[in-house]
Amino acid sequence: MTDQRFDKSRLPSRHVTEGPARAPHRSYFYAMGISEDEIHSPWVGVATCWNEAAPCNISLNRQAQSVKQGVKKGGGCPREFTTITVTDGIAMGHEGMRSSLASRDAIADTVELTIRGHCYDALVGLAGCDKSLPGMMMAMVRLNVPSVFIYGGSILPGKLNGRDVVVQDVFEAVGQHQAGNMTDAELDILERVACPSAGACGGQYTANTMACVSEAIGLALPNSSGAPAPYESRDQYGLASGEAVMRLIEKNIRARDVVTRKALENAARVVACTGGSTNAGLHLPAIAHEAGIDFDLFDVCDIFRDTPYFVNLRPGGEYVAKDLYEAGGVPVVMRELRRAGLIHEDCMTATGRTIGEELDLVDRDIDGKVIHSVATPLSATGGVVGLKGNLAPDGAIVKVAGMAPEDQVFTGPARVFESEEEAFAAVQRRDYSEGDVIVIRNEGPAGGPGMREMLATTAALSGQGMGKKVALITDGRFSGATRGFCVGHVGPEAAQGGPIALLRNGDMITIDAVKGEIGVDLSDRDLAARRDAWGGSRRTDYASGALWKYARLVGGARWGAVTHPGAAEETHVYMDQ
């Protein structure tokens, strides 16, 4: 019996389920045990980034079963499929990291192709690691189908000598070990206890930052991003997400009804006040691009600049994602932002209600430890700052959460390296000096290719006790776990002839995160002369394959390092075909 809540004649799945011409298609469906009623109901893609690469993804298949139950309960036919994930923690510090950012766009592409090819009417997306979260959200907005996002959840913190430890501690311990301050046995013990469960890295690194974004932007149910992966409550959120997407189909509320300019601004606010990852400055413009919204790195950083930082999370603070969840999660954070007039309340959410209506339902108060008052923040401005100057005309970004104002200004001579490997080897040898500005170039989206994260290098510097004694700039990226005065996303990148390509050892560089400036003590004439003498972009080893294609398609970091023209150039909308 057809559910009268849904008009199948207006849904994409009609192309594979309705009419005599689709008898062959229906025969396939009957072969899988799908009933007649299910065939003629709305079809919902349940996409997961499950794999066995790392703990961040390992529980997604379990959670997907709860989502499917919710879809069925709501009157839909769920169809589960998987896509790829490249897990940054495993890819970090070697050539594999080049695949990380490219995987974000591959996830969006493969989800799009699966939905288009099978004519699904809606999407529930489950993701667990850094690039899979924005990749899944990009697909939702690109397709513009009724969509609900659900995070796989964070890892539980490990315990060592009575204190919480996370994977960031292990990365930094490598530097301590190299400096002779940690024995083999001590490192062995730490690596065995730092990650005790399924789930993504526990601090406010990229995965948890983008999980908070999923709620703030309205694609995820309130508080769904907070519960750690092992918690049974994650299955309850999965069930609720499946039911929610059916209500969105009924009301014809689509992803771009949710992801608006105002919603993107709300998301940037939450990143800033939680001291979130600099990678949000890359992913928010990419999500905006899928909706045809002009929202670049500078727009993100404008929001960061006037948002108080008041949520005390690692790596700049003391607490982890589990603690934020127990303190009330993103809804309490957003209610605190609302008190300061920093939230657009009229934005639609996956519940079918507005942000303001959802915040009216929040009855928890701040705890004063994890979530401080917006009136008495940890610092007056956001934990992430945008920079611009003659060294980065297209911008750069730096995370200053937990840094004292006096540590946010740095001047020193350039120590130039042509790759991360070259820089990491020098750091291991301590072949640098206190006061240096370490420059790692040729690591941008196209020039890398892949815009690698530099966690191994930055963690080694921190482990050597040099986190405040040197600065680092790169046209690559940093992990959300990076700390220290580290500037990423310098644009234009070296491969495009940006000023970073023209630097020489000894050039005096000034980074001023208080004023939002980054410059090199060279005149325009000096830079022009060096550009005339520049030998062009460095050749890479990637002369074929996926990364060759990526390098030729990818745009600048300022606009999200995207690989296609976006909604501004589309001539049809999938849902209306």
C-alpha positions in Angstrom: 0.0 0.0 0.0 1.5 3.3 -1.1 2.3 5.8 1.8 0.2 8.9 1.0 2.8 11.1 2.8 5.1 10.8 -0.2 4.5 11.7 -3.8 6.6 9.1 -5.7 5.9 10.9 -9.0 8.2 13.7 -7.8 11.0 11.6 -6.5 14.1 10.4 -8.5 13.5 6.8 -7.5 10.5 6.7 -9.8 13.0 6.2 -12.7 13.9 2.8 -11.4 10.8 1.6 -9.6 7.7 2.8 -11.5 5.8 1.6 -14.6 6.0 -1.5 -16.9 9.3 -0.4 -18.4 11.0 -0.9 -15.0 10.0 -4.5 -14.6 13.6 -5.6 -15.1 14.8 -3.2 -12.4 12.1 -4.5 -10.0 13.2 -8.0 -10.6 16.6 -7.1 -9.2 15.0 -5.6 -6.1 12.8 -8.7 -5.5 16.0 -10.8 -5.8 17.3 -8.9 -2.7 14.2 -9.5 -0.7 12.7 -6.1 -1.1 9.0 -6.1 -0.7 6.5 -4.4 -3.1 5.6 -1.7 -0.6 9.3 -1.0 -0.1 9.9 -0.7 -3.8 7.3 1.9 -4.2 8.4 3.9 -1.1 11.1 6.6 -1.0 14.6 5.2 -1.4 17.3 6.5 0.9 21.0 6.0 0.4 22.8 5.2 3.7 26.4 6.0 2.9 29.2 5.1 5.2 33.0 5.6 5.1 33.5 2.3 6.9 36.8 0.5 6.5 39.3 -1.3 8.6 42.1 1.3 8.2 41.7 2.9 11.6 39.5 3.1 14.7 37.7 6.2 13.4 35.8 4.2 10.9 35.5 0.8 12.4 32.1 1.2 14.0 30.3 3.0 11.1 28.8 -0.3 9.7 27.2 -1.0 13.1 25.8 2.5 13.3 24.5 2.2 9.8 22.2 -0.6 10.8 20.4 1.7 13.3 20.0 4.3 10.6 18.4 1.8 8.3 16.0 0.8 11.0 15.0 4.5 11.4 14.5 4.9 7.7 12.2 1.8 7.6 10.3 3.0 10.7 9.7 6.3 8.8 8.4 4.5 5.8 11.4 4.4 3.5 13.6 1.8 1.8 17.2 2.2 3.0 20.0 1.1 0.7 23.4 0.9 2.3 26.6 1.6 0.4 30.2 2.4 1.3 32.8 4.8 0.0 36.5 5.3 0.6 38.3 6.9 3.5 41.9 7.8 3.9 42.6 8.2 7.6 45.0 11.0 8.3 46.5 9.4 11.4 47.7 6.5 9.4 48.6 8.5 6.3 50.6 11.1 8.4 54.3 11.7 7.9 54.9 9.8 4.6 53.8 9.8 1.0 50.4 8.4 1.9 49.4 11.8 3.2 49.2 13.1 -0.4 46.0 11.0 -0.7 44.2 12.6 2.2 42.7 15.8 0.8 42.2 14.2 -2.5 40.0 11.6 -0.8 37.6 14.3 0.4 36.7 15.1 -3.2 36.7 11.4 -4.1 34.2 10.7 -1.4 31.9 13.5 -2.6 32.3 12.2 -6.2 31.6 8.6 -5.4 28.6 9.3 -3.2 27.2 11.6 -6.0 27.8 8.9 -8.6 26.1 6.2 -6.4 23.1 8.4 -5.7 22.7 9.5 -9.3 23.3 6.0 -10.7 20.6 4.4 -8.5 18.2 7.3 -8.3 18.0 7.5 -4.5 15.7 10.1 -3.1 17.6 11.1 0.0 20.9 10.6 1.8 22.0 9.8 5.4 25.8 10.0 5.5 28.0 8.4 8.2 31.6 9.5 8.5 34.4 9.2 11.1 37.7 10.7 10.0 38.9 14.1 9.0 38.2 14.3 5.2 35.2 12.0 5.2 33.1 14.4 7.2 33.4 17.4 4.8 33.4 15.0 1.8 30.0 13.5 2.8 28.6 17.0 3.5 29.8 18.2 0.1 28.0 15.4 -1.6 24.8 16.2 0.3 24.9 19.9 -0.8 26.0 19.0 -4.4 23.1 16.6 -4.9 20.7 18.9 -2.9 18.7 15.9 -1.7 17.0 15.7 1.8 20.0 14.9 3.9 21.1 14.0 7.4 24.7 13.7 8.5 25.8 11.6 11.4 29.3 11.4 12.9 30.7 8.1 14.0 31.8 9.5 17.3 35.1 10.2 19.0 37.6 7.8 20.6 37.7 7.5 24.4 40.8 9.1 26.0 43.5 6.7 27.2 44.9 6.8 30.7 48.6 6.9 31.7 49.8 7.7 35.2 46.4 9.1 36.2 46.0 11.5 33.3 44.2 11.5 30.0 46.3 10.8 26.9 45.4 11.0 23.2 47.2 10.3 19.9 48.6 13.8 19.9 50.7 12.8 22.9 52.1 9.9 20.9 53.1 12.1 18.0 54.8 14.6 20.4 56.4 11.7 22.3 58.3 10.8 19.0 60.0 14.2 19.3 60.8 13.6 23.0 62.2 10.2 22.2 64.4 11.7 19.5 65.6 14.3 21.9 66.6 11.6 24.4 63.9 12.5 26.9 61.9 9.3 26.6 63.0 5.7 26.6 61.9 3.0 24.2 59.9 1.4 27.0 58.1 4.6 27.9 57.2 5.2 24.2 56.0 1.6 23.9 53.7 2.0 27.0 52.2 5.2 25.7 51.5 3.9 22.2 49.6 0.9 23.7 47.3 3.0 25.9 46.7 6.2 24.0 43.8 4.9 21.8 41.6 2.5 23.8 38.5 2.3 21.7 36.8 2.9 18.3 36.3 6.5 17.3 38.1 9.5 15.8 40.9 11.4 17.6 39.5 12.8 20.8 40.7 16.5 20.8 39.3 19.4 18.8 41.2 18.2 15.8 39.8 18.1 12.3 37.3 15.3 12.8 35.7 16.7 15.9 35.8 20.2 14.5 33.9 19.1 11.4 31.5 17.1 13.6 30.7 20.3 15.5 30.3 22.0 12.1 27.7 19.3 11.1 25.5 20.3 14.0 26.1 24.1 13.7 25.4 24.1 9.9 22.2 22.2 10.5 22.9 18.9 8.7 23.1 16.8 11.8 20.7 16.3 14.7 21.4 18.4 17.8 24.0 16.8 20.1 24.5 13.8 17.7 28.1 14.6 17.2 29.2 14.3 20.8 28.7 10.8 22.1 31.9 8.7 21.8 31.9 5.9 19.2 31.6 3.0 21.8 28.5 4.5 23.4 25.2 2.7 22.7 23.5 6.1 22.4 25.2 6.4 19.0 22.7 3.8 17.8 19.9 5.8 19.1 21.1 8.9 17.2 21.4 6.7 14.1 17.8 5.5 14.5 16.6 9.1 15.0 18.6 10.3 11.9 16.9 7.7 9.8 13.5 8.8 10.9 14.5 12.5 10.5 15.4 12.1 6.8 12.0 10.6 6.1 10.4 13.8 7.6 12.7 15.9 5.4 11.5 14.0 2.3 7.9 14.5 3.3 8.4 18.3 3.8 10.8 18.6 0.8 13.5 20.2 2.9 16.7 19.8 0.9 20.4 20.2 1.8 20.6 23.7 0.3 17.6 24.8 2.3 19.8 24.0 5.3 23.3 25.1 4.1 22.9 28.8 3.5 25.4 31.7 3.9 24.0 32.2 7.4 24.4 28.6 8.3 28.1 28.7 7.1 28.6 31.7 9.4 27.1 29.8 12.3 29.5 26.9 11.6 32.5 29.2 11.5 31.5 30.7 14.8 31.4 27.2 16.4 34.9 26.4 15.0 36.3 29.7 16.4 34.8 29.5 19.8 36.0 25.8 20.3 39.5 26.4 19.0 38.9 24.1 16.1 41.1 22.9 13.3 42.6 25.3 10.7 41.3 22.7 8.2 37.8 24.2 8.7 39.2 27.2 6.7 39.5 24.8 3.8 36.4 22.7 4.2 33.8 25.4 4.8 34.5 27.2 1.5 34.4 23.8 -0.2 30.9 23.0 1.2 29.8 26.6 0.3 31.1 26.0 -3.3 28.7 23.0 -3.7 25.8 25.3 -2.9 27.0 28.1 -5.2 27.8 30.4 -2.2 30.8 32.7 -2.3 32.4 32.0 1.0 36.2 31.9 1.0 39.0 31.7 3.5 38.8 35.5 4.2 35.1 35.2 4.9 35.8 32.4 7.4 38.6 34.3 9.0 36.4 37.4 9.4 34.1 35.3 11.5 37.0 33.9 13.5 38.3 37.4 14.2 35.3 38.6 16.2 34.3 35.3 17.9 35.3 34.8 21.5 37.2 31.6 22.2 35.5 30.0 25.3 35.5 26.2 24.9 38.5 24.6 26.6 39.5 21.7 24.3 42.7 20.1 23.3 45.1 20.8 21.6 45.1 24.4 22.9 43.1 23.6 26.0 42.6 20.8 28.5 39.6 18.6 27.6 38.5 16.2 24.9 35.4 15.5 22.9 33.9 13.2 25.5 34.1 16.0 28.0 32.4 18.4 25.7 29.6 15.9 25.2 29.2 15.5 29.0 29.1 19.3 29.4 26.1 19.5 27.0 27.8 19.5 23.6 27.3 21.8 20.7 23.8 22.9 21.7 25.1 24.5 24.9 28.0 26.1 23.0 25.6 27.6 20.4 23.2 28.8 23.1 26.1 30.6 24.7 27.0 32.2 21.3 23.3 33.2 21.0 23.6 35.1 24.3 26.2 37.3 22.6 24.1 37.8 19.5 26.5 35.7 17.4 24.1 33.1 16.0 21.6 33.3 13.1 18.6 31.7 14.6 16.4 31.5 11.5 18.6 28.8 9.8 16.8 25.5 9.0 18.1 22.2 10.5 17.7 18.5 9.8 15.0 18.3 12.4 12.7 20.5 10.3 13.0 23.2 13.0 15.2 26.3 13.0 18.4 26.7 15.0 16.6 29.2 17.3 13.7 26.7 17.9 16.3 24.0 18.7 18.2 26.3 21.1 15.0 27.1 22.9 14.8 23.4 23.9 18.3 23.4 25.5 18.0 23.4 29.3 21.6 22.8 30.3 23.9 25.6 31.6 27.6 25.9 31.0 29.9 24.0 33.4 32.6 26.7 33.6 35.4 24.2 33.0 34.9 22.8 29.5 32.4 25.5 28.3 33.1 28.9 29.8 30.9 31.9 29.7 30.9 33.9 26.4 31.1 37.0 28.6 34.4 35.8 30.2 36.1 33.8 27.4 39.5 32.2 27.4 40.4 34.9 24.8 38.6 37.7 23.1 39.0 36.4 19.6 38.7 33.0 17.9 41.2 30.2 18.3 41.9 30.4 14.6 43.2 33.5 12.8 43.5 34.5 9.2 46.6 36.2 7.8 47.3 38.3 4.7 50.3 40.2 3.4 52.9 40.2 0.7 53.9 36.6 1.6 50.3 35.4 1.3 48.2 37.6 -1.0 45.5 34.8 -1.1 45.7 34.4 2.6 47.0 31.9 5.3 45.7 30.6 8.5 47.0 29.9 12.0 45.6 28.3 15.1 46.3 30.4 18.2 44.0 28.7 20.7 45.9 28.5 24.0 48.7 30.9 22.9 49.4 34.0 24.9 49.1 37.3 22.9 52.9 37.9 23.3 53.5 34.5 21.6 51.4 35.5 18.6 53.9 37.8 17.0 57.1 36.3 15.6 60.0 37.7 13.4 62.9 35.6 12.2 65.0 34.5 9.3 63.6 32.0 6.8 65.0 28.5 6.9 63.7 27.1 3.6 62.9 23.5 2.8 61.5 22.1 -0.5 59.4 19.3 1.1 58.1 18.0 4.4 60.6 15.1 4.3 63.5 17.6 4.0 62.2 19.6 6.9 61.5 16.6 9.1 65.0 15.2 8.6 66.4 18.6 9.5 64.3 18.7 12.7 65.4 15.2 13.6 69.1 16.4 13.2 68.2 19.7 15.0 69.6 21.4 11.9 67.8 24.6 12.7 68.2 27.5 15.1 66.0 29.0 17.8 64.3 32.0 16.3 64.0 30.5 12.8 60.9 30.6 10.6 60.9 27.1 9.1 59.4 27.3 5.6 58.1 24.1 4.0 57.0 24.7 0.4 55.9 22.7 -2.6 53.2 21.0 -0.5 50.1 22.9 -1.8 47.1 21.2 -3.3 48.6 21.1 -6.8 52.3 21.3 -6.0 52.4 18.5 -3.5 50.2 17.2 -4.9 47.7 16.7 -2.1 48.4 19.5 0.4 49.8 17.2 3.1 49.5 17.9 6.8 52.7 18.5 8.7 51.9 16.9 12.1 55.0 14.8 12.2 57.2 17.8 11.9 55.3 20.1 14.2 54.9 17.4 16.8 58.6 16.7 16.7 59.3 20.4 17.2 56.9 20.5 20.2 58.5 17.3 21.6 61.9 18.9 21.4 60.6 21.9 23.4 60.9 24.3 20.5 57.2 24.9 19.9 57.4 28.5 21.1 61.0 29.1 19.9 60.5 28.7 16.2 57.7 29.4 13.8 56.7 27.4 10.7 54.9 28.3 7.5 53.8 26.2 4.6 51.6 26.1 1.5 50.5 22.7 2.9 48.2 22.0 5.9 48.4 21.2 9.5 46.6 18.6 11.5 44.0 19.8 13.9 46.3 18.3 16.6 49.1 20.7 15.6 50.2 23.3 18.2 52.8 26.0 18.2 53.1 29.0 15.9 52.3 27.2 12.6 50.9 29.0 9.6 49.3 26.9 6.8 47.4 27.3 3.6 49.8 30.0 2.4 48.4 31.1 -1.0 49.1 31.3 -3.8 51.1 28.1 -3.3 54.7 27.6 -4.5 53.6 25.6 -7.6 51.6 28.6 -8.8 54.5 31.0 -8.3 53.3 32.5 -5.1 55.7 34.5 -3.0 56.5 31.4 -0.8 58.2 30.0 -3.9 60.6 33.0 -4.0 61.9 32.9 -0.4 65.5 32.3 0.3 67.3 31.4 3.5 67.8 34.4 5.7 64.8 36.4 4.4 63.2 38.1 7.4 59.6 37.0 7.9 57.1 38.6 10.3 54.0 36.8 11.4 51.5 38.9 13.4 48.4 36.9 14.4 47.2 39.9 16.5 46.9 42.1 13.4 46.3 39.3 11.0 49.4 39.9 8.9 52.2 37.9 7.4 55.0 39.4 5.4 58.6 39.1 4.2 61.0 42.1 4.3 61.2 42.3 0.5 60.0 45.1 -1.8 57.6 44.6 -4.6 60.6 45.1 -6.9 62.6 42.5 -5.1 59.8 40.0 -5.4 59.2 40.8 -9.1 62.9 40.2 -9.8 62.9 36.9 -8.1 59.8 35.8 -9.9 61.5 36.6 -13.2 64.3 34.4 -12.2 62.1 31.6 -10.8 62.6 28.3 -12.5 59.0 27.2 -12.4 57.1 24.6 -10.3 58.9 21.5 -9.0 58.4 18.2 -10.9 56.7 15.5 -8.8 56.7 11.7 -9.0 53.0 11.7 -9.8 52.9 11.7 -13.6 49.9 9.4 -13.8 47.0 8.1 -11.7 44.6 9.7 -9.3 47.0 12.3 -7.9 48.0 13.4 -11.4 44.3 14.0 -12.1 43.8 15.8 -8.8 46.8 18.1 -9.3 45.4 19.3 -12.7 41.9 19.9 -11.4 42.4 21.3 -7.9 42.0 25.0 -7.2 43.6 27.3 -4.6 43.3 26.8 -0.8 41.5 30.1 -0.4 38.5 28.7 -2.2 38.6 25.3 -0.5 40.9 23.4 -2.9 37.9 22.3 -5.0 38.0 20.2 -8.2 35.0 21.3 -10.2 33.0 24.5 -11.0 30.4 24.0 -8.3 26.7 24.9 -8.2 27.3 28.3 -9.8 27.8 26.5 -13.1 25.2 23.7 -12.8 22.4 23.5 -15.4 20.1 21.0 -13.6 19.3 19.9 -10.1 19.5 16.1 -9.5 16.3 16.1 -7.4 14.2 17.7 -10.1 15.3 15.5 -13.0 
